């Protein structure tokens, strides 16, 4: 598996993008080698129950992608899992993604309701197994639709982090003590054949959902999720080697020099993203996430989570009203 990942030429293309990105999506699909695949799984980013540019995958882009993939007579399945605070079907409905997928001839699936397969890892790591959706493991190809964001606890969120939503349990937060290893496993198991990162609006500061929007007017496409993430981090002027991307690169033998960047040069579009504000609540959660049993205790019920959120808002002087 590792040899297969390393032997592939890694190409990332950076586009200037405005409102109409149909030509960009069309080119990406045409160059992806996906034609002829019988079953294609697409992973959007639905990290918020309503559509917010830069936070949630654009339903318009989703519709364009599914329509192009369906032109090759493929079965296209778009899937997401239940969130800790809201069910997946709510996000599919309110973001407009479900309507866009169905209009384009695809189907949507709640991965939390799918059959699961136990995938065991034999090597000497704390992560012994993952329970993953059968639909993805049975797919002939995976397409990843991430966004360009900072992350409150992990500095960066992108293509590989987006795959975390494929873990069907809404208690996947329990995996936080092992996240770099989890991300490595998801990347090498699913091997997205096409990644399209919508970076027209990025998120800086305390992303991935509470940060500040940044107008970037970019799209990144590529045949390797790690390569897209590394280039995106460079655009954001983040040190990718100091994030979980460095861990994945070391495990897979990946080198920055392996990437062939086409389109716009990184230097011409780079903008330093504001890093997350690591205040006391963030430090507390980062400490909790280092320990499996502490994580399970603090996130065993919504009541505890909501109490922590109220305390955090009070500490930061924010309104406790939910919009």
N, C-alpha and C positions, 0 to 999 in steps of 0.2 A: 504493500500500500504506500509506504513512504517512498519507495523507488519510483512508483508511478507518479506521485506528486512532484518529485524532483526532476523527472525527465521531461516534464511538460514545459514548453516555452511560455513564459509568463509575460503577457502583454496587457498594459493598462493604457487606455486612451482618455485624455482630458478634453472635454468639449466646453465651449461657451454656450450657455443655455438660457433661454428666456421662457416665455409662456408655452410656445409650441415646441415640444421635444420629440415629436413623432418620427422625424428623420433620424434622430440619434438612436432611438429605440429600434427602429427598423434596421439600421446599420449594425447595431449590436447583435440583434437576432440573426441577421444574415451571415455574420462572421463567427457565430457561436458553434456551428456544427450540430445544432439541435434538430435540424430537419430529419425526419425519419424516425425520431424517437417516439415510441408508442405511448409512454406515460411520463409526463413532466410534472414535477412538483415545484411550486413557486412559494417562497417564503417572504411575505411582506413584513413590514414593521408596524404593528398595531399596539404600540406601547401606551396609548391613551384611548379612552373609549369614544372620543370624538375626533374629527379631523382637525389637525393643526399643522400647517406647513412646517416642514423641518422636523416634526416630531413623529408624524404618521405618514406612511406611504401614500402618495397621491393616487386617488381612485382613477383619475384620468390616465396616468402612466400605467396603472395596473390594467385598465381596459385595453389600452393600445398593445401592451405586451401579450396579454392572453389572446387577443385577436390575431396577432402575428403568429404566435405559436400554434394556434388552431388552424391557420392556413396550411400548415403541414400535416393536417389530419391527425394531430396528436390529441390525446386526452390530457387536459391541463387541469390540475388540481391545486387550488390555493388554500393553504392551511396556516392556522395559528392556534395557540393553546389558550386556555383560560388564564386570565391574570389573577393575581392574589386578591385584588379588590373588585374585579368585575368579570363576568363571563365573556368568553370569546364572541358569542353570537351578538352581544350588545355592541362590541367594537365593529364587527362586520357590518352591522346594520347602520349605526350612527355615523361611521366614517364614510359610508357610501361605497366601500370596497366590494361588498357582496353584490350590490346591484350592478356595478361595473363588470365584475367577473361574469355574472350570469348573462348580461347583455352581449358579452364577447364570446359566449359559447363555452365558458369554463364552469367548473364546479368549485364550491367552497367546502371545507371540512374543519370541524372543531377537533383538533388533534387530541384534546383531552377526552374525547369520546371514541377515539380510534382504538383498534386492537394494538397491544404493545408487545414488543419483543425484548427479551432480556439479552443485552450484549455484555459479555463478560470480558474482563481484561486480565490477562495472565501475568503481566510483568509486575515488578515490585513498586507499586504506587498505592497511595491511600485510597484512590478511586478504584473499586473492584468491579463495578457494573453500572450500567445505565439502562433504564427502561425507556425505549424509544418507539415512536409510532411505526406500525407496519407499513402504512401507506408510503412513507418517505423511503424506508429501506427497500421497498419493492419498486420504487420509481426507477425509470431508465436514466433520468437526469434531474438535477436540482438547479433551480434559478434563485438567486438571492437578491432581494431588493432592500438594501440598507439605506441609511441616511448618515449625514456627516454631523457627528455630535461629540461633545465632551461628555464625560461620565463622572458623576459625583464621587464614586468610590473607586473607579478604575481608570480615571484620566481620559480614556478614549472609548467611544462606542461606534461600531461600524458593522462591516459585513459578517465577521465571525461572531461577534457578540449577538448579532441578529439571529443566528442559528440557535441561541440558547432558548428562544421561544418555541423551538421544536420539542423540547422536553415537555411531555404532556401533563405532568403533575403541576397543579397550581401551587404546590409546596416546593417547587424547584429552588426556591430561595434557600432551602436547606443545603443546597450544593455550593453555596457561596464560599465555604472554606477551601474548596477545591477548584475554584473557577478556572484558573489557567489550564489545569489538566482537563477539565470538562470541555473547554473551548477547543483545545488541541484534539480531543477525541471527536467532537462534532465535525470539525473541519476535515479530519482525515476519513471519517466515516461517510459523510455526505458528499464531499468533494464537489461543491457547486461548479457547474460547467460554465455558467454565465453569472456575473455579478453586475448589476446596474445600480450605481449609487446616485440618488437624486440629491445633489448638493446645491440646488438653486437657493435654498435657505438652509443654513447650518445652525447649530445650537452651540453656544459657548457658555462658560460658567458652570452652574450646577445642573448640567444635563443628566440624563437624556430627556427628561420631560419638564423640568422646572427652570431650565436655563434661558438665556436671552437669544432671540433670533438674529442671525447674521446674514445679510444679503450677499451671496457668493456668485450666483448665476453660473453655476457649473454642473456638469454631469460627468461621472467617471464610469467607464465600463471596462470589464476585463474578464479573462478566462481563469483567474485564480483569486480567491477571496482574500488570501493573505497579502498578495501583491497589491490589490486594490486598497486594502487597509493601510499598508505601509505608505503608499503614495498619498492617500488621504491625510494621514498623520503628518506627512511632509508639507502638504498644502496648509495644514493647520499650525505648522511650525511646532509640532510636538516631537519629543524624542521617543520614537516608537520602540526603541530597544529597552526603554525603561518601563514599558507597559507589558501586559500579558502577550503582546505580539512578539516581544523578544523571546519569551519562553517557548512559544510555538515555533518560532524560527529555529531555535537551538535544537528542538526535538525533531524537526523535519529536514535539517540541513539547508535551510533557506538562507540566501544571501541577497542583500539589497541590490547587488550588481546583476542579479539574475533577471531583473525587471526591465522590459523594453517599454519605455514611455513614448506614446505617440500623441499627436495633437498639440495642445498647448504645453509649453514647458512649465514645470512645477514652479520655478522661480518667478514666472510672469503672473501667477495667480495666487501665490502664497500670501496668507494673512495670519498673523499671530492670534490664535483664539485665546480668549481669557480663560485661565484655568479655573477649576472648581474652587469655591471658597471652603476650605477645610476648617470649619468651626467645630465647636464642642459636640453638637449632635452628629456631625459626620464622623468625627474621631471616635465617638462612642460606637456607632454602627460598624465602622471599620474594625474596631477591636472585637466586637461581637462576632463579625463574619470570620474571624480567624479561628473560631472554635465551634465545632459541630454542635455540641450540646447547648451552648449559649444561644446559637442561632435558632435551634429548634425550640428553646424555651421562649425567646422573645417574639418568635413569629408563629407560635402555636395557635394563636387565635387573632381574629380581627380586632377584638376589644383591646388587646395589648398594643397592637399596631396603631390603632386610632388614638390611644392614650399617648403613645410616643410622638405621634404626629402633632397632637395638640401642644404637648410640652415643647416640641421643636419650634412650632409657630410662635408660641409665647416667648421663647428665648430669643427668637429673631425679630420680635416685634411685629409679626405678620398677623393679618386678620385670621381668625379661626373659622370664619364662615366658608362653607364650601360653595363654590360657584357653579 
